[in-house]
C-alpha cells in the first residue's frame, strides 16, 4: 500500500552472538557489537535517568586511565536512546556538571554529541573528593525531579574512580550522605536510585564504593589494572543494564517494547528506526535474559501515514512518547542482586547475602563438559550431519551421548 520494502530483523544475544535476516556481508568479522547499540540497551533496560560521575583527579593520568575512562563514558552515552535522560558530573577537589543546564537532558543525538564533545575535552588535576561528587549529583537529580525534566522511571548513577578519598569529608560522612539522599528521593519523589560503582586499579577505593552500591541495591565492580583495557572498562560500565534486564523479566513487564530515535541506516542510506523487545527463557525462575529481538522499520511509510518528516521535531516527540509509555518495574531479590554482583566482580563484589553455591542462575549456562572454542574455525563442519539434539544439547559427563534435558 505504501510501496515500502521490509527491512532487517535480527536477534542479539546477551553474550555477543548476533544473527540478522537477511544476512549482510561484512569485510571485517567481529567489528559489530550489538550490546553497545541503543536498540539493545533500550530493550534490556527500559527508560531511565542516568548520571555518569567521573573521577578526574591527578592519578587518572597514570596508566592511560583517562583515555580509558573517556572511551567507557562515551560508550555508555552512545548506547542511550530518546527514552533516557542523561547528565555527566566530573570531580576532583570539587565537582562540575558538564550539561549546558543544571538538569538531566533528553538523550537525543544532538545532546549526546554535546556531552561526548565535553568528555573529550576533560583534563585531570587535583585530589579525590567523593563527598563533593555525590553532593553535586544529588543536587542535580533533585533539581531535575522538581522541574519534572525526568523520565519518571528508574534512576541509575554510574560512579567511576581510580583512587582513595583524599580530601573533603571522610568515608562515614559520604556513606551517610548517600543513604540519606536515597531515602529522601524515595520518600519525596517516589524515585528509587541505584548506584553502580567501578573501581579501576589496585589503589582504587573498595570500602566506600562497595558499601554505597550494596546499600542502594546496586553493583560494585573492581577492574584490575592488568585488565583495564578500553574494552574491559567500557563493557563493565555498560553492563549496568544486566540488572535492569533481569528485572524486566519479572511479572508485569511482558509487553515492554522499545523504540529508538530515527537514524540513517548504514546499508541503504535511508532513515529508519528500530523496534526491539527483550527475550527471556520464562520456563525457569528467575527468568533468564537471553537477548534482544529487533526489527528495522523504514520511515517512508510512517512519513506517509503521519504526514511529517522523519527528522522533524513532531516526529521525534512521537518516538519519545512511544519510548517512555511504560516504566518497567525492577523488583529483584537480594539473592538475585548478589548473583549479579558475583557475575561482575567475583566473590569480593558480593554483599554477603548468600554464598556462591546458592546463587540463582541469571545467565544461560554453557555446556559444562565441552569447550566453548570452535575446533574447526574455518571449515565449520563439526556439527555437520548431526541431529538437532546432537547439535544443540550438552553432552553427558564422560560420554558422547547428549543430555536432552539440558536447558539451552
Buried (B, 14 or more C-beta within 10 A) or exposed (E): EEEBEEBBBBBBBBEEEBEBEEEEEEEEEEEBBBBBBBBBBBBBBBBBBBBBBBBBBBBBBBBEBBEBBBBBBBBBBBBBBBBBBBBBBBBBBBBBBBBEEBBBBBBBBEBBEBBBEBBEEBEBEBBBBBBBBBBBBBBBBBBBBEEEBBBBBBBBBBBBBBBBBBBBBEBEEBBEBBBEBBEBBEEEBEBBBBBBBBBBBEEBBBEBBBBBBBBBBBBBBBBEBEEBEBBBBBBBBBBBBBBBBBBBBBEEBEEBBBBBBBBEBEEEEBBBBBBBBBBBBEEEEBBBBBBBBBBBBBBBEBBEEBEBEBEEEEBBEBBBEBBBEBBBBBEBEEBBBBBBBBBBBEEEBBBEBBEEEEBBEBBBEEBEEEEEEEEEEEEEEEEEEEEEEBEEBBBEEEEEEBBEEBEE
